[in-house]
Amino acid sequence: MNSEQGQLSILQEKIDHLERLLAENNEIISNIRDSVINLSESVKDGQRTPGVINFSQGNFSELSPLAPMHLSVDPEDCQFALLSGSHTSDVQMAEVYDILPFDNPDGGVWKQGFDITYDEHEWDNEPLQVFVLPHSHNDPGWLKTFDDYFRDQTQHILNNMVIKLQEDKGRKFMWSEISYFSKWWDGIDSQKKDAVKRLIKDGQFEIVTGGWVMPDEASPHYFAIIDQMIEGHQWLEKALGVKPKSGWAIDPFGHSPTMAYLLKRAGFSNMLIQRVHYSIKKYFSAHKTLEFFWRQNWDSGSSTDILCHMMPFYSYDVPHTCGPDPKICCQFDFKRLPGGRVNCPWRVPPEAIHSGNIQHRAWMILDQYRKKSKLFRTKVLLIPLGDDFRYTESTEWDQQYQNYQKLFDYMNSHPELHVK
């Protein structure tokens, strides 16, 4: 009984407290209303407000509603407002949105694009340079939980990475999501940690973006994006002494100019984006503006510029990264070799590279490389090689690296191909 009376007493105190707050709020609102009425009457009469207006418990100095007001801008508060100069951007996205019909005509093998042609002699004087970039995108939670993904896939990717990169100094790999990497790091021995540090020092293993996750860029508040980046970067500096310089955003559903600004302010020199509307990609491809300096709309100079690469095709998987024809590119995803669990939806499987087919297969993929390069202004081409949770098994590392090495060796040893 005493317990119930005590609870009722506490409840009554809370009700009394709320009533007091309500009364105080009513008084404040009443004061504000009276002040607004006084100001309105003064403006109507063309008179200065007499005396001092009592605003709640604070005082406002005498106001002159009709007198002109002059406000100065503190350079520290709004430095861009005082900068001279004008926009010199070649592309204004607001104008591009107005131009595009956002229709979806059939583009042939590149369904959401157009046919690409080239002259075989375009590279006679300057060979095409191709950088093939093995990667594995690890979502910190998607179809499985974070821990289930780590147990089933991610830890095996990173364990195999240490082994397979050490087998050949020409092999390279990159990683983005530090939430996974830090969990793996905490569970490995010092010998493996030393091996990772050597691979980073030798340029075989690279950390890109280095955020705790690869964040969404549409919904979060900018503070959340900064916070997860700080989390990843502080961990990298403490554990590895590494500071990322390249942004890698292949899976956010749309991209924000704020992210470009944050990366620039964080010391990044370049960035890559992927999930952009196909009409935008087609427009940029036709105008060869897929690589550009991303400038903030409010920047009248160029201090916010950061080099950005926009991937031109539908996805970041292998069928949509070697060139415009996914049926051809899928044949160079060697995890899909016959007998495995993954195949090509276009029903033409890859072939292991050997002396009997290497000439034909090299020409096939070089044709895709050349066509993709026609969408860019330079003769330097980026070819991602990966997908979600790839390189889990040791066999995939061998399938991808060994078959591609044979293709590389063949193309590099035939100068008439004009490709490096």
Rosetta blueprint (number, residue, H / E / L):
1 M L
2 N H
3 S H
4 E H
5 Q H
6 G H
7 Q H
8 L H
9 S H
10 I H
11 L H
12 Q H
13 E H
14 K H
15 I H
16 D H
17 H H
18 L H
19 E H
20 R H
21 L H
22 L H
23 A H
24 E H
25 N H
26 N H
27 E H
28 I H
29 I H
30 S H
31 N H
32 I H
33 R H
34 D H
35 S H
36 V H
37 I H
38 N H
39 L H
40 S H
41 E H
42 S H
43 V H
44 K H
45 D H
46 G L
47 Q L
48 R L
49 T L
50 P L
51 G L
52 V L
53 I E
54 N E
55 F E
56 S L
57 Q L
58 G E
59 N E
60 F E
61 S L
62 E L
63 L L
64 S L
65 P L
66 L L
67 A L
68 P L
69 M L
70 H L
71 L L
72 S L
73 V L
74 D L
75 P L
76 E L
77 D L
78 C L
79 Q H
80 F H
81 A H
82 L H
83 L L
84 S L
85 G L
86 S L
87 H L
88 T L
89 S L
90 D L
91 V L
92 Q L
93 M H
94 A H
95 E H
96 V H
97 Y H
98 D H
99 I H
100 L L
101 P L
102 F L
103 D L
104 N L
105 P L
106 D L
107 G L
108 G L
109 V L
110 W L
111 K L
112 Q L
113 G L
114 F L
115 D L
116 I L
117 T L
118 Y L
119 D L
120 E H
121 H H
122 E H
123 W H
124 D L
125 N L
126 E L
127 P L
128 L E
129 Q E
130 V E
131 F E
132 V E
133 L E
134 P E
135 H E
136 S E
137 H E
138 N L
139 D L
140 P L
141 G L
142 W L
143 L L
144 K L
145 T L
146 F H
147 D H
148 D H
149 Y H
150 F H
151 R H
152 D H
153 Q H
154 T H
155 Q H
156 H H
157 I H
158 L H
159 N H
160 N H
161 M H
162 V H
163 I H
164 K H
165 L H
166 Q H
167 E H
168 D L
169 K L
170 G L
171 R L
172 K L
173 F E
174 M E
175 W E
176 S L
177 E L
178 I H
179 S H
180 Y H
181 F H
182 S H
183 K H
184 W H
185 W H
186 D L
187 G L
188 I L
189 D L
190 S H
191 Q H
192 K H
193 K H
194 D H
195 A H
196 V H
197 K H
198 R H
199 L H
200 I H
201 K H
202 D L
203 G L
204 Q L
205 F E
206 E E
207 I E
208 V L
209 T L
210 G L
211 G L
212 W L
213 V L
214 M L
215 P L
216 D L
217 E L
218 A L
219 S L
220 P L
221 H L
222 Y H
223 F H
224 A H
225 I H
226 I H
227 D H
228 Q H
229 M H
230 I H
231 E H
232 G H
233 H H
234 Q H
235 W H
236 L H
237 E H
238 K H
239 A H
240 L L
241 G L
242 V L
243 K L
244 P L
245 K L
246 S E
247 G E
248 W E
249 A E
250 I L
251 D L
252 P L
253 F L
254 G L
255 H L
256 S L
257 P H
258 T H
259 M H
260 A H
261 Y H
262 L H
263 L H
264 K H
265 R H
266 A L
267 G L
268 F L
269 S L
270 N E
271 M E
272 L E
273 I E
274 Q L
275 R L
276 V L
277 H L
278 Y H
279 S H
280 I H
281 K H
282 K H
283 Y H
284 F H
285 S H
286 A H
287 H L
288 K L
289 T L
290 L L
291 E E
292 F E
293 F E
294 W E
295 R L
296 Q L
297 N L
298 W L
299 D L
300 S L
301 G L
302 S L
303 S L
304 T L
305 D L
306 I E
307 L E
308 C E
309 H E
310 M E
311 M L
312 P L
313 F L
314 Y L
315 S L
316 Y L
317 D L
318 V H
319 P H
320 H H
321 T L
322 C L
323 G L
324 P L
325 D L
326 P H
327 K H
328 I H
329 C H
330 C H
331 Q H
332 F H
333 D L
334 F H
335 K H
336 R H
337 L L
338 P L
339 G L
340 G L
341 R L
342 V L
343 N L
344 C L
345 P L
346 W L
347 R L
348 V L
349 P L
350 P L
351 E L
352 A L
353 I L
354 H L
355 S L
356 G L
357 N L
358 I H
359 Q H
360 H H
361 R H
362 A H
363 W H
364 M H
365 I H
366 L H
367 D H
368 Q H
369 Y H
370 R H
371 K H
372 K H
373 S H
374 K L
375 L L
376 F L
377 R L
378 T L
379 K L
380 V E
381 L E
382 L E
383 I E
384 P E
385 L E
386 G E
387 D E
388 D E
389 F L
390 R L
391 Y L
392 T L
393 E L
394 S H
395 T H
396 E H
397 W H
398 D H
399 Q H
400 Q H
401 Y H
402 Q H
403 N H
404 Y H
405 Q H
406 K H
407 L H
408 F H
409 D H
410 Y H
411 M H
412 N H
413 S L
414 H L
415 P H
416 E H
417 L H
418 H L
419 V E
420 K L
